[in-house]
Amino acid sequence: MSFLCLVLEMLQIQPDKDTSVQFIKNEDFRCVQMFGGLYMRLRGTAIHCYKCLEPQHSDCQKIKPQSRNGEFELMDMDECIDELLHEEHVRDIILPQLQKLSILEGAEHRGRGGTD
């Protein structure tokens, strides 16, 4: 429950994006990384979410998030990041819709005039 209280507090404070990026880059505490990732997913743009969370997608360290029934389950960090990027609900929180990466890349390609 304290994790959700921290997320709520961050939503009230509304720090700049660099703060959440620093949380995501924290290599000492995985729960801080998840906290930053969840906050980024709630408040960041689709492009910013993919830019910040995709590099963490290859992290295979273990984390123990609490399930709905109160038990702790062992997951890989990349599974948690995958949930943040592709699921509509994470830990009973409804996430804002995130555009698919392929759509964003297609818009970027068209914005450059279609040349590589």
All heavy atoms as an XYZ file, in Angstrom:
937
protein
N       0.819     -1.192      0.000
C       0.000      0.000      0.000
C       0.868      1.262      0.000
O       0.509      2.257     -0.595
C      -0.927     -0.041      1.219
C      -1.908      1.071      1.238
S      -3.002      0.943     -0.172
C      -4.359      1.846      0.409
N       2.021      1.218      0.650
C       2.870      2.407      0.702
C       3.393      2.775     -0.684
O       3.627      3.945     -0.965
C       4.024      2.200      1.670
O       4.817      1.113      1.253
N       3.547      1.787     -1.568
C       3.981      2.056     -2.941
C       2.950      2.942     -3.640
O       3.297      3.934     -4.286
C       4.160      0.735     -3.690
C       4.743      0.887     -5.066
C       6.110      0.995     -5.240
C       3.932      0.899     -6.184
C       6.664      1.133     -6.510
C       4.469      1.030     -7.453
C       5.840      1.147     -7.609
N       1.671      2.609     -3.494
C       0.614      3.413     -4.105
C       0.527      4.796     -3.478
O       0.236      5.775     -4.169
C      -0.728      2.692     -4.000
C      -0.869      1.438     -4.844
C      -2.222      0.786     -4.612
C      -0.681      1.737     -6.306
N       0.794      4.892     -2.194
C       0.805      6.206     -1.528
C       1.922      7.075     -2.100
O       1.724      8.287     -2.305
C       0.983      6.048     -0.026
S      -0.447      5.335      0.793
N       3.072      6.490     -2.368
C       4.177      7.242     -2.972
C       3.822      7.715     -4.384
O       4.123      8.844     -4.761
C       5.442      6.386     -3.030
C       6.183      6.199     -1.721
C       7.303      5.187     -1.899
C       6.729      7.510     -1.217
N       3.173      6.855     -5.140
C       2.752      7.234     -6.491
C       1.759      8.385     -6.423
O       1.869      9.364     -7.167
C       2.159      6.020     -7.253
C       1.538      6.455     -8.560
C       3.218      4.970     -7.490
N       0.809      8.301     -5.509
C      -0.172      9.373     -5.332
C       0.514     10.683     -4.950
O       0.181     11.756     -5.476
C      -1.208      8.981     -4.281
C      -2.296     10.010     -4.007
C      -3.101     10.308     -5.260
C      -3.209      9.515     -2.904
N       1.480     10.604     -4.058
C       2.218     11.807     -3.645
C       2.977     12.419     -4.825
O       2.987     13.639     -5.006
C       3.181     11.465     -2.510
C       3.819     12.659     -1.851
C       2.828     13.558     -1.124
O       1.821     13.053     -0.608
O       3.076     14.771     -1.078
N       3.587     11.575     -5.631
C       4.290     12.080     -6.815
C       3.319     12.743     -7.788
O       3.640     13.762     -8.402
C       5.027     10.954     -7.534
C       6.283     10.505     -6.852
S       7.630     11.658     -7.028
C       8.146     11.322     -8.692
N       2.135     12.178     -7.938
C       1.139     12.784     -8.820
C       0.701     14.147     -8.306
O       0.392     15.041     -9.083
C      -0.065     11.851     -8.984
C       0.189     10.585     -9.789
C      -0.996      9.637     -9.687
C       0.494     10.907    -11.237
N       0.699     14.318     -6.987
C       0.347     15.617     -6.411
C       1.485     16.625     -6.561
O       1.258     17.788     -6.871
C      -0.016     15.461     -4.936
C      -1.317     14.733     -4.727
C      -1.613     14.451     -3.265
O      -0.748     14.580     -2.404
N      -2.836     14.056     -2.978
N       2.711     16.178     -6.362
C       3.882     17.071     -6.446
C       4.167     17.456     -7.900
O       4.576     18.572     -8.175
C       5.122     16.386     -5.823
C       4.915     16.191     -4.331
C       6.376     17.207     -6.075
C       5.985     15.331     -3.681
N       3.975     16.532     -8.821
C       4.242     16.707    -10.252
C       5.660     17.197    -10.541
O       5.859     18.284    -11.088
C       3.220     17.651    -10.875
C       1.825     17.131    -10.819
C       0.833     18.037    -11.517
O       1.179     19.079    -12.048
N      -0.411     17.623    -11.523
N       6.665     16.377    -10.187
C       8.051     16.772    -10.485
C       8.309     16.736    -11.991
O       7.530     16.172    -12.759
C       8.870     15.712     -9.765
C       7.981     14.519     -9.731
C       6.587     15.052     -9.603
N       9.414     17.310    -12.406
C       9.751     17.299    -13.832
C      10.131     15.890    -14.274
O      10.364     15.002    -13.459
C      10.871     18.299    -14.138
C      12.154     18.006    -13.368
O      12.179     17.072    -12.558
O      13.135     18.721    -13.603
N      10.192     15.685    -15.577
C      10.454     14.355    -16.127
C      11.836     13.842    -15.769
O      12.049     12.644    -15.655
C      10.280     14.374    -17.645
C       8.845     14.525    -18.044
C       8.688     14.538    -19.532
C       7.237     14.813    -19.871
N       7.018     15.042    -21.275
N      12.791     14.741    -15.575
C      14.146     14.311    -15.224
C      14.176     13.551    -13.899
O      14.977     12.640    -13.721
C      15.089     15.511    -15.150
C      15.322     16.144    -16.515
O      15.161     15.428    -17.531
O      15.661     17.334    -16.571
N      13.292     13.919    -12.983
C      13.227     13.232    -11.690
C      12.813     11.784    -11.887
O      13.435     10.874    -11.337
C      12.243     13.943    -10.748
O      12.649     15.299    -10.596
C      12.192     13.277     -9.392
N      11.769     11.548    -12.676
C      11.333     10.168    -12.900
C      12.373      9.385    -13.699
O      12.557      8.192    -13.474
C       9.969     10.124    -13.582
O       9.985     10.826    -14.782
N      13.084     10.051    -14.603
C      14.152      9.387    -15.354
C      15.259      8.937    -14.397
O      15.794      7.831    -14.527
C      14.710     10.311    -16.463
C      15.975      9.738    -17.071
C      13.661     10.547    -17.535
N      15.586      9.768    -13.418
C      16.603      9.393    -12.430
C      16.152      8.196    -11.596
O      16.961      7.334    -11.250
C      16.952     10.587    -11.535
C      17.707     11.674    -12.249
C      18.968     11.153    -12.924
O      19.751     10.414    -12.346
N      19.150     11.542    -14.185
N      14.862      8.137    -11.268
C      14.340      6.968    -10.557
C      14.493      5.715    -11.421
O      14.899      4.669    -10.940
C      12.864      7.146    -10.193
C      12.618      8.049     -9.024
C      11.604      8.991     -9.068
C      13.373      7.960     -7.871
C      11.363      9.821     -7.993
C      13.140      8.785     -6.786
C      12.130      9.713     -6.850
N      14.162      5.827    -12.703
C      14.239      4.680    -13.606
C      15.684      4.205    -13.763
O      15.944      3.011    -13.844
C      13.627      5.039    -14.978
C      12.121      5.266    -14.826
C      13.896      3.950    -16.004
C      11.469      5.891    -16.034
N      16.618      5.116    -13.773
C      18.032      4.765    -13.963
C      18.703      4.260    -12.687
O      19.843      3.809    -12.736
C      18.799      5.966    -14.498
C      18.439      6.305    -15.919
C      19.262      7.462    -16.418
C      18.934      7.764    -17.867
N      19.722      8.880    -18.387
N      18.026      4.318    -11.553
C      18.594      3.864    -10.288
C      18.884      2.372    -10.372
O      17.979      1.568    -10.560
C      17.610      4.156     -9.153
C      18.169      3.809     -7.801
O      18.714      2.738     -7.595
N      18.033      4.714     -6.875
N      20.131      1.999    -10.251
C      20.510      0.596    -10.359
C      20.629     -0.103     -9.007
O      20.787     -1.316     -8.946
C      21.821      0.469    -11.133
C      21.692      0.907    -12.567
C      22.975      0.739    -13.353
O      23.952      0.194    -12.799
O      22.996      1.164    -14.516
N      20.542      0.663     -7.925
C      20.698      0.072     -6.599
C      19.405     -0.530     -6.065
O      19.433     -1.527     -5.350
C      21.210      1.123     -5.616
C      22.593      1.614     -5.990
O      23.384      0.808     -6.508
O      22.880      2.810     -5.787
N      18.277      0.074     -6.395
C      16.997     -0.364     -5.848
C      15.988     -0.555     -6.975
O      15.548      0.399     -7.603
C      16.465      0.660     -4.837
C      17.385      0.883     -3.684
C      18.205      1.995     -3.657
C      17.454     -0.021     -2.645
C      19.079      2.209     -2.602
C      18.323      0.180     -1.588
C      19.137      1.299     -1.562
N      15.609     -1.812     -7.207
C      14.673     -2.114     -8.288
C      13.289     -1.537     -8.029
O      12.584     -1.149     -8.956
C      14.614     -3.620     -8.511
C      15.904     -4.144     -9.117
C      15.874     -5.639     -9.301
N      15.707     -6.398     -8.073
C      16.694     -6.719     -7.241
N      17.916     -6.339     -7.506
N      16.458     -7.419     -6.158
N      12.886     -1.468     -6.754
C      11.568     -0.906     -6.458
C      11.521      0.584     -6.823
O      10.483      1.094     -7.241
C      11.176     -1.132     -5.009
S      12.284     -0.397     -3.808
N      12.640      1.274     -6.713
C      12.709      2.681     -7.121
C      12.598      2.771     -8.640
O      11.928      3.666     -9.171
C      14.008      3.346     -6.614
C      14.169      4.746     -7.172
C      14.032      3.375     -5.097
N      13.211      1.830     -9.352
C      13.081      1.786    -10.805
C      11.621      1.585    -11.209
O      11.113      2.255    -12.110
C      13.912      0.652    -11.400
C      15.385      0.903    -11.424
C      16.134     -0.270    -12.027
O      15.825     -1.433    -11.756
N      17.114      0.027    -12.858
N      10.941      0.668    -10.544
C       9.536      0.413    -10.859
C       8.670      1.620    -10.520
O       7.743      1.954    -11.251
C       9.022     -0.809    -10.096
C       9.472     -2.109    -10.686
S       9.115     -2.271    -12.458
C       7.363     -2.046    -12.498
N       8.977      2.273     -9.423
C       8.255      3.481     -9.026
C       8.396      4.550    -10.100
O       7.409      5.145    -10.541
C       8.809      3.958     -7.677
C       8.273      5.270     -7.221
C       6.951      5.410     -6.864
C       9.105      6.372     -7.135
C       6.462      6.626     -6.443
C       8.623      7.583     -6.708
C       7.293      7.715     -6.357
N       9.623      4.781    -10.558
C       9.862      5.757    -11.616
C       9.196      5.355    -12.920
O       8.638      6.195    -13.629
N       9.227      4.064    -13.232
C       8.596      3.575    -14.455
C       7.089      3.747    -14.434
O       6.483      4.162    -15.421
N       6.475      3.444    -13.297
C       5.031      3.610    -13.174
C       4.645      5.082    -13.265
O       3.694      5.444    -13.957
C       4.524      3.007    -11.864
C       3.024      3.122    -11.616
C       2.228      2.446    -12.722
C       2.668      2.528    -10.262
N       5.408      5.938    -12.593
C       5.107      7.368    -12.660
C       5.283      7.878    -14.096
O       4.451      8.644    -14.589
C       5.987      8.168    -11.695
C       5.684      9.641    -11.758
C       4.536     10.136    -11.156
C       6.509     10.526    -12.445
C       4.225     11.484    -11.233
C       6.204     11.864    -12.530
C       5.058     12.342    -11.917
O       4.743     13.669    -12.011
N       6.335      7.446    -14.765
C       6.558      7.853    -16.159
C       5.393      7.402    -17.023
O       4.918      8.138    -17.883
C       7.865      7.258    -16.675
C       8.134      7.513    -18.136
S       8.416      9.233    -18.542
C       9.951      9.491    -17.681
N       4.934      6.191    -16.788
C       3.831      5.643    -17.582
C       2.533      6.404    -17.339
O       1.719      6.567    -18.237
C       3.677      4.167    -17.239
C       2.640      3.431    -17.995
C       2.931      3.384    -19.476
N       1.964      2.561    -20.139
C       0.727      2.952    -20.458
N       0.339      4.162    -20.183
N      -0.106      2.124    -21.054
N       2.339      6.890    -16.125
C       1.130      7.648    -15.801
C       1.169      9.069    -16.343
O       0.148      9.609    -16.748
C       0.919      7.682    -14.281
C       0.478      6.375    -13.632
C       0.555      6.489    -12.117
C      -0.927      6.007    -14.065
N       2.337      9.695    -16.348
C       2.421     11.117    -16.675
C       3.156     11.445    -17.967
O       2.984     12.520    -18.509
C       3.110     11.868    -15.532
C       2.394     11.826    -14.215
C       1.148     12.633    -14.202
N       1.512     14.030    -14.439
C       0.686     14.956    -14.886
N      -0.544     14.655    -15.138
N       1.092     16.180    -15.082
N       3.960     10.533    -18.476
C       4.789     10.835    -19.634
C       4.064     10.640    -20.953
O       3.025      9.982    -21.023
N       4.626     11.204    -22.000
C       4.099     10.977    -23.342
C       4.510      9.583    -23.799
O       5.401      8.962    -23.219
C       4.663     12.021    -24.326
O       6.085     11.841    -24.420
C       4.343     13.438    -23.889
N       3.867      9.109    -24.847
C       4.173      7.771    -25.358
C       5.632      7.669    -25.787
O       6.326      6.704    -25.441
C       3.239      7.432    -26.521
N       6.107      8.677    -26.498
C       7.501      8.659    -26.964
C       8.463      8.630    -25.787
O       9.417      7.858    -25.765
C       7.782      9.882    -27.868
C       6.972      9.768    -29.150
C       9.262     10.014    -28.175
C       7.002     11.000    -30.023
N       8.192      9.456    -24.782
C       9.069      9.518    -23.609
C       9.049      8.191    -22.846
O      10.084      7.724    -22.371
C       8.643     10.687    -22.717
C       9.741     11.226    -21.886
N      10.730     12.023    -22.393
C      10.023     11.055    -20.576
C      11.572     12.343    -21.427
N      11.161     11.753    -20.319
N       7.869      7.572    -22.737
C       7.769      6.278    -22.046
C       8.612      5.222    -22.740
O       9.368      4.496    -22.092
C       6.314      5.820    -21.981
S       5.309      6.720    -20.805
N       8.485      5.140    -24.066
C       9.270      4.145    -24.793
C      10.764      4.428    -24.685
O      11.566      3.522    -24.503
C       8.854      4.087    -26.265
C       7.548      3.362    -26.486
C       6.426      4.026    -26.959
C       7.440      2.006    -26.222
C       5.230      3.356    -27.162
C       6.248      1.326    -26.420
C       5.154      2.006    -26.892
O       3.978      1.340    -27.078
N      11.144      5.702    -24.788
C      12.565      6.063    -24.713
C      13.181      5.699    -23.372
O      14.316      5.247    -23.299
C      12.720      7.573    -24.921
C      13.332      7.937    -26.227
C      13.638      9.415    -26.240
C      13.045     10.029    -27.486
N      13.342     11.441    -27.617
N      12.429      5.913    -22.309
C      12.971      5.678    -20.964
C      12.825      4.230    -20.496
O      13.678      3.740    -19.760
C      12.282      6.595    -19.968
S      12.646      8.329    -20.234
N      11.754      3.567    -20.910
C      11.497      2.227    -20.387
C      12.077      1.109    -21.253
O      12.429      0.055    -20.732
C       9.993      2.012    -20.196
C       9.342      2.911    -19.142
C       7.839      2.680    -19.098
C       9.951      2.676    -17.777
N      12.172      1.315    -22.555
C      12.718      0.272    -23.435
C      14.123     -0.179    -23.032
O      14.393     -1.377    -23.048
C      12.712      0.732    -24.893
C      11.375      0.587    -25.580
C      11.003     -0.855    -25.872
O      11.891     -1.660    -26.192
O       9.814     -1.171    -25.770
N      15.057      0.738    -22.676
C      16.386      0.257    -22.257
C      16.345     -0.648    -21.023
O      17.201     -1.503    -20.854
C      17.159      1.541    -21.953
C      16.461      2.600    -22.724
C      15.023      2.189    -22.767
N      15.334     -0.483    -20.178
C      15.206     -1.320    -18.985
C      14.601     -2.680    -19.314
O      14.576     -3.569    -18.475
C      14.322     -0.609    -17.952
C      14.794      0.766    -17.563
C      16.180      0.759    -16.958
O      16.529     -0.135    -16.203
N      16.971      1.741    -17.308
N      14.115     -2.834    -20.527
C      13.428     -4.053    -20.934
C      14.348     -5.267    -20.958
O      13.895     -6.401    -20.893
C      12.787     -3.839    -22.309
C      11.616     -4.707    -22.559
N      11.692     -5.808    -23.369
C      10.348     -4.663    -22.102
C      10.520     -6.397    -23.412
N       9.683     -5.728    -22.655
N      15.648     -5.060    -21.034
C      16.588     -6.188    -21.068
C      17.102     -6.555    -19.673
O      17.948     -7.426    -19.545
C      17.772     -5.838    -21.980
O      18.446     -4.702    -21.478
N      16.579     -5.925    -18.649
C      17.001     -6.175    -17.269
C      16.328     -7.447    -16.758
O      15.112     -7.522    -16.665
C      16.619     -4.974    -16.388
C      17.202     -5.066    -14.989
O      17.783     -6.105    -14.642
O      17.060     -4.082    -14.243
N      17.106     -8.464    -16.451
C      16.550     -9.745    -15.999
C      16.671     -9.948    -14.492
O      16.537    -11.068    -14.006
C      17.229    -10.894    -16.733
S      16.845    -10.910    -18.478
N      16.910     -8.871    -13.745
C      16.966     -8.995    -12.298
C      15.578     -9.334    -11.767
O      14.571     -9.075    -12.405
C      17.451     -7.691    -11.672
C      18.870     -7.340    -12.039
C      19.303     -6.094    -11.305
O      19.342     -6.071    -10.093
N      19.611     -5.054    -12.071
N      15.538     -9.885    -10.589
C      14.276    -10.296     -9.980
C      13.712     -9.166     -9.118
O      14.451     -8.377     -8.539
C      14.472    -11.539     -9.107
C      15.024    -12.733     -9.845
C      14.029    -13.277    -10.815
C      14.585    -14.548    -11.474
N      13.781    -14.976    -12.574
N      12.384     -9.113     -9.072
C      11.680     -8.170     -8.208
C      10.476     -8.911     -7.632
O       9.975     -9.859     -8.243
C      11.269     -6.901     -8.999
C      10.748     -5.836     -8.058
C      10.289     -7.226    -10.107
C      10.595     -4.473     -8.694
N      10.025     -8.514     -6.449
C       8.902     -9.184     -5.806
C       7.743     -8.210     -5.608
O       7.547     -7.661     -4.526
C       9.314     -9.725     -4.435
C      10.125    -10.968     -4.472
C      10.318    -11.484     -3.060
C      11.015    -12.810     -3.077
N      11.171    -13.349     -1.736
N       6.936     -8.004     -6.655
C       5.754     -7.150     -6.466
C       4.661     -7.911     -5.725
O       4.614     -9.148     -5.748
C       5.329     -6.814     -7.886
C       5.865     -7.913     -8.720
C       7.096     -8.408     -8.028
N       3.794     -7.170     -5.069
C       2.705     -7.771     -4.317
C       1.507     -7.975     -5.240
O       1.121     -7.080     -5.983
C       2.323     -6.866     -3.147
C       1.462     -7.533     -2.127
C       1.316     -6.689     -0.875
O       1.667     -5.524     -0.848
N       0.795     -7.277      0.172
N       0.918     -9.160     -5.178
C      -0.231     -9.469     -6.028
C      -1.513     -8.971     -5.370
O      -1.499     -8.472     -4.240
C      -0.308    -10.973     -6.291
O      -0.551    -11.653     -5.085
N      -2.625     -9.129     -6.073
C      -3.924     -8.674     -5.564
C      -4.307     -9.325     -4.235
O      -4.946     -8.706     -3.410
C      -5.017     -8.998     -6.574
C      -5.051     -8.087     -7.721
C      -6.189     -8.471     -8.611
N      -6.658     -7.274     -9.283
C      -7.730     -7.221    -10.003
N      -8.469     -8.293    -10.156
N      -8.080     -6.104    -10.589
N      -3.923    -10.579     -4.064
C      -4.303    -11.290     -2.844
C      -3.324    -11.050     -1.692
O      -3.421    -11.700     -0.658
C      -4.472    -12.787     -3.120
C      -3.211    -13.423     -3.644
O      -2.167    -12.783     -3.697
N      -3.315    -14.681     -4.033
N      -2.380    -10.144     -1.874
C      -1.469     -9.776     -0.798
C      -0.182    -10.568     -0.747
O       0.679    -10.292      0.082
N      -0.051    -11.564     -1.602
C       1.166    -12.370     -1.619
C       2.194    -11.735     -2.553
O       1.847    -11.060     -3.511
C       0.844    -13.787     -2.099
C      -0.065    -14.533     -1.151
C      -0.420    -15.906     -1.677
O       0.199    -16.368     -2.668
O      -1.314    -16.535     -1.100
N       3.446    -11.982     -2.260
C       4.522    -11.470     -3.103
C       4.879    -12.518     -4.133
O       4.992    -13.696     -3.820
C       5.746    -11.101     -2.255
C       5.519     -9.907     -1.389
C       5.076    -10.043     -0.088
C       5.727     -8.636     -1.890
C       4.857     -8.934      0.703
C       5.510     -7.514     -1.114
C       5.073     -7.667      0.190
N       5.032    -12.095     -5.377
C       5.382    -13.010     -6.454
C       6.713    -12.591     -7.055
O       7.021    -11.408     -7.151
C       4.292    -13.015     -7.519
C       3.966    -11.645     -8.060
C       2.734    -11.622     -8.944
O       1.766    -12.312     -8.630
O       2.778    -10.900     -9.941
N       7.497    -13.545     -7.432
C       8.801    -13.287     -8.016
C       8.658    -13.085     -9.525
O       8.092    -13.921    -10.222
C       9.743    -14.455     -7.724
C      11.219    -14.247     -8.003
C      11.765    -13.108     -7.156
C      11.983    -15.521     -7.733
N       9.139    -11.941    -10.014
C       9.070    -11.617    -11.444
C      10.414    -11.070    -11.897
O      11.172    -10.536    -11.099
C       8.020    -10.527    -11.713
C       6.597    -10.924    -11.516
S       5.494     -9.521    -11.832
C       5.511     -9.460    -13.610
N      10.673    -11.190    -13.192
C      11.830    -10.521    -13.776
C      11.477     -9.061    -13.991
O      10.331     -8.720    -14.276
C      12.210    -11.145    -15.118
C      12.819    -12.524    -14.966
O      13.411    -12.788    -13.909
O      12.699    -13.330    -15.906
N      12.464     -8.204    -13.893
C      12.254     -6.782    -14.109
C      11.730     -6.514    -15.523
O      10.872     -5.656    -15.712
C      13.572     -6.042    -13.876
C      13.459     -4.585    -13.786
S      12.569     -4.102    -12.322
C      12.836     -2.364    -12.415
N      12.217     -7.284    -16.501
C      11.751     -7.057    -17.875
C      10.274     -7.401    -18.038
O       9.580     -6.792    -18.841
C      12.614     -7.801    -18.894
C      12.602     -9.301    -18.741
O      12.216     -9.792    -17.673
O      12.986     -9.986    -19.698
N       9.750     -8.342    -17.241
C       8.320     -8.643    -17.257
C       7.517     -7.444    -16.741
O       6.464     -7.121    -17.293
C       8.006     -9.858    -16.391
C       8.466    -11.179    -16.939
C       8.143    -12.299    -15.978
O       7.014    -12.822    -16.056
O       9.004    -12.628    -15.147
N       8.031     -6.819    -15.692
C       7.354     -5.642    -15.126
C       7.353     -4.491    -16.121
O       6.338     -3.804    -16.287
C       8.033     -5.208    -13.827
S       7.894     -6.411    -12.506
N       8.467     -4.279    -16.793
C       8.555     -3.216    -17.799
C       7.610     -3.533    -18.957
O       6.925     -2.643    -19.469
C      10.005     -3.052    -18.302
C      10.931     -2.600    -17.168
C      10.072     -2.090    -19.480
C      10.609     -1.252    -16.578
N       7.549     -4.800    -19.350
C       6.645     -5.203    -20.417
C       5.191     -4.917    -20.035
O       4.406     -4.456    -20.858
C       6.833     -6.687    -20.724
C       6.136     -7.105    -21.997
O       6.475     -6.537    -23.055
O       5.248     -7.971    -21.936
N       4.828     -5.176    -18.784
C       3.485     -4.840    -18.300
C       3.224     -3.342    -18.425
O       2.155     -2.934    -18.863
C       3.311     -5.255    -16.833
C       2.980     -6.688    -16.608
C       2.705     -6.981    -15.142
O       2.757     -6.060    -14.291
O       2.427     -8.144    -14.834
N       4.200     -2.544    -18.023
C       4.024     -1.092    -18.096
C       3.823     -0.614    -19.529
O       3.050      0.312    -19.779
C       5.223     -0.372    -17.476
C       5.329     -0.389    -15.966
C       6.636      0.260    -15.523
C       4.149      0.317    -15.330
N       4.514     -1.234    -20.464
C       4.443     -0.791    -21.853
C       3.252     -1.354    -22.622
O       2.812     -0.748    -23.596
C       5.732     -1.152    -22.592
C       6.974     -0.376    -22.166
C       8.200     -0.928    -22.874
C       6.812      1.104    -22.453
N       2.711     -2.506    -22.194
C       1.715     -3.169    -23.032
C       0.379     -3.462    -22.356
O      -0.575     -3.815    -23.054
C       2.291     -4.478    -23.582
C       3.540     -4.267    -24.377
N       3.555     -3.668    -25.609
C       4.832     -4.550    -24.095
C       4.781     -3.591    -26.059
N       5.594     -4.121    -25.153
N       0.283     -3.333    -21.060
C      -0.964     -3.666    -20.379
C      -1.788     -2.412    -20.079
O      -1.250     -1.316    -19.969
C      -0.676     -4.408    -19.064
C       0.051     -5.718    -19.240
C      -0.757     -6.756    -20.006
O      -2.002     -6.789    -19.864
O      -0.145     -7.536    -20.754
N      -3.087     -2.600    -19.917
C      -3.982     -1.490    -19.570
C      -4.070     -1.291    -18.056
O      -4.370     -0.198    -17.601
C      -5.376     -1.759    -20.123
C      -5.435     -1.771    -21.631
C      -6.830     -2.088    -22.141
O      -7.775     -2.145    -21.325
O      -6.967     -2.262    -23.350
N      -3.848     -2.371    -17.292
C      -3.894     -2.326    -15.834
C      -2.581     -2.860    -15.282
O      -2.100     -3.895    -15.730
C      -5.005     -3.218    -15.275
C      -6.375     -2.798    -15.663
N      -6.924     -3.108    -16.887
C      -7.308     -2.088    -14.997
C      -8.142     -2.609    -16.946
N      -8.404     -1.989    -15.821
N      -2.030     -2.171    -14.306
C      -0.853     -2.653    -13.596
C      -1.102     -2.444    -12.109
O      -1.340     -1.326    -11.667
C       0.431     -1.906    -14.041
C       1.607     -2.279    -13.160
C       0.752     -2.213    -15.487
N      -1.087     -3.527    -11.352
C      -1.296     -3.480     -9.901
C      -2.543     -2.690     -9.531
O      -2.516     -1.804     -8.691
C      -0.080     -2.901     -9.196
C       1.212     -3.562     -9.554
C       1.294     -4.933     -8.954
N       2.340     -5.658     -9.666
C       2.278     -6.951     -9.912
N       1.271     -7.649     -9.522
N       3.237     -7.548    -10.556
N      -3.640     -2.998    -10.184
C      -4.946     -2.367     -9.949
C      -4.996     -0.888    -10.308
O      -5.862     -0.166     -9.847
C      -5.392     -2.561     -8.495
C      -5.802     -3.986     -8.204
O      -6.126     -4.707     -9.162
O      -5.812     -4.376     -7.032
N      -4.059     -0.429    -11.095
C      -4.067      0.956    -11.560
C      -4.374      0.926    -13.057
O      -3.703      0.228    -13.821
C      -2.708      1.642    -11.321
C      -2.408      1.688     -9.829
C      -2.690      3.035    -11.916
C      -1.019      2.182     -9.504
N      -5.381      1.676    -13.453
C      -5.701      1.782    -14.866
C      -4.756      2.809    -15.482
O      -4.694      3.948    -15.036
C      -7.168      2.207    -15.082
C      -8.107      1.167    -14.478
C      -7.464      2.396    -16.568
C      -9.558      1.595    -14.473
N      -4.016      2.383    -16.482
C      -3.027      3.249    -17.114
C      -3.630      3.978    -18.311
O      -4.522      3.453    -18.978
C      -1.838      2.413    -17.587
C      -1.095      1.633    -16.504
C      -0.061      0.722    -17.139
C      -0.443      2.574    -15.527
N      -3.132      5.184    -18.604
C      -3.588      5.866    -19.809
C      -3.190      5.067    -21.048
O      -2.201      4.341    -21.031
C      -2.854      7.208    -19.792
C      -2.114      7.272    -18.524
C      -2.157      5.954    -17.863
N      -3.976      5.220    -22.103
C      -3.675      4.496    -23.335
C      -2.337      4.971    -23.896
O      -2.044      6.160    -23.915
C      -4.776      4.709    -24.356
C      -4.643      3.841    -25.563
C      -5.850      3.957    -26.481
O      -6.758      4.729    -26.235
N      -5.839      3.190    -27.546
N      -1.548      4.029    -24.348
C      -0.231      4.321    -24.907
C      -0.244      3.911    -26.371
O      -0.590      2.777    -26.700
C       0.831      3.522    -24.144
C       2.286      3.868    -24.343
C       2.569      5.276    -23.832
C       3.174      2.878    -23.619
N       0.101      4.844    -27.255
C       0.151      4.508    -28.677
C       1.186      3.422    -28.911
O       2.208      3.370    -28.233
C       0.531      5.726    -29.508
C      -0.587      6.697    -29.698
C      -0.156      7.823    -30.619
O       0.902      8.402    -30.446
N      -0.988      8.114    -31.594
N       0.934      2.597    -29.885
C       1.879      1.534    -30.221
C       3.147      2.137    -30.808
O       3.118      3.145    -31.503
C       1.252      0.567    -31.209
C       0.008     -0.102    -30.665
C      -0.027     -1.534    -31.086
C      -1.260     -2.230    -30.582
N      -1.262     -2.560    -29.216
N       4.263      1.514    -30.518
C       5.557      2.002    -30.978
C       5.633      2.034    -32.499
O       6.197      2.962    -33.076
C       6.676      1.133    -30.401
C       8.103      1.546    -30.690
C       8.360      2.967    -30.185
C       9.078      0.585    -30.057
N       5.042      1.065    -33.157
C       5.073      1.029    -34.626
C       4.369      2.243    -35.220
O       4.812      2.789    -36.238
C       4.437     -0.259    -35.147
O       3.092     -0.363    -34.706
N       3.303      2.697    -34.608
C       2.589      3.891    -35.085
C       3.450      5.129    -34.884
O       3.556      5.976    -35.774
C       1.238      4.041    -34.364
C       0.318      2.892    -34.744
C       0.588      5.384    -34.669
C      -0.954      2.803    -33.934
N       4.094      5.224    -33.732
C       4.959      6.374    -33.462
C       6.151      6.404    -34.408
O       6.534      7.463    -34.897
C       5.444      6.348    -32.013
C       4.371      6.536    -30.950
C       4.959      6.282    -29.567
C       3.765      7.912    -31.035
N       6.739      5.244    -34.665
C       7.876      5.179    -35.592
C       7.442      5.534    -37.005
O       8.169      6.194    -37.740
C       8.519      3.796    -35.552
C       9.282      3.541    -34.283
C       9.778      2.108    -34.169
O       9.243      1.220    -34.871
O      10.694      1.879    -33.359
N       6.236      5.109    -37.418
C       5.724      5.438    -38.743
C       5.499      6.938    -38.896
O       5.811      7.526    -39.933
N       4.980      7.580    -37.845
C       4.767      9.036    -37.876
C       6.106      9.774    -37.941
O       6.236     10.760    -38.654
C       3.972      9.467    -36.654
N       7.094      9.261    -37.218
C       8.421      9.876    -37.242
C       9.043      9.737    -38.627
O       9.664     10.657    -39.151
C       9.322      9.231    -36.194
C      10.704      9.819    -36.125
C      11.557      9.128    -35.092
O      11.122      9.063    -33.933
O      12.644      8.641    -35.445
N       8.856      8.561    -39.229
C       9.400      8.315    -40.579
C       8.747      9.240    -41.595
O       9.435      9.830    -42.431
C       9.157      6.848    -40.951
C       9.710      6.458    -42.279
N      11.062      6.318    -42.495
C       9.101      6.186    -43.455
C      11.249      5.977    -43.749
N      10.077      5.892    -44.358
N       7.437      9.432    -41.518
C       6.736     10.334    -42.421
C       7.128     11.776    -42.163
O       7.213     12.579    -43.086
C       5.225     10.179    -42.276
C       4.690      8.938    -42.940
C       3.173      8.954    -42.973
N       2.552      9.108    -41.665
C       2.302      8.124    -40.808
N       2.634      6.891    -41.127
N       1.718      8.346    -39.664
N       7.409     12.115    -40.891
C       7.801     13.478    -40.538
C       9.154     13.869    -41.127
O       9.432     15.041    -41.363
N       9.994     12.875    -41.385
C      11.308     13.148    -41.983
C      11.239     13.132    -43.503
O      12.247     13.190    -44.180
C      12.331     12.110    -41.524
C      12.679     12.201    -40.079
C      13.802     11.268    -39.761
N      13.527      9.940    -40.313
C      13.877      8.816    -39.767
N      14.527      8.818    -38.648
N      13.613      7.666    -40.331
N      10.050     13.021    -44.053
C       9.917     12.999    -45.493
C      10.057     11.623    -46.105
O      10.199     11.471    -47.296
N      10.037     10.587    -45.262
C      10.102      9.226    -45.754
C      11.483      8.782    -46.206
O      11.622      7.783    -46.895
N      12.516      9.521    -45.847
C      13.872      9.125    -46.233
C      14.609      8.619    -45.015
O      14.403      9.071    -43.911
C      14.648     10.309    -46.836
O      14.719     11.350    -45.865
C      13.984     10.792    -48.101
N      15.488      7.672    -45.248
C      16.320      7.144    -44.146
C      17.729      7.621    -44.243
O      18.310      7.853    -45.190
C      16.311      5.609    -44.145
C      15.013      5.079    -43.580
O      14.436      5.729    -42.688
O      14.582      4.003    -44.030
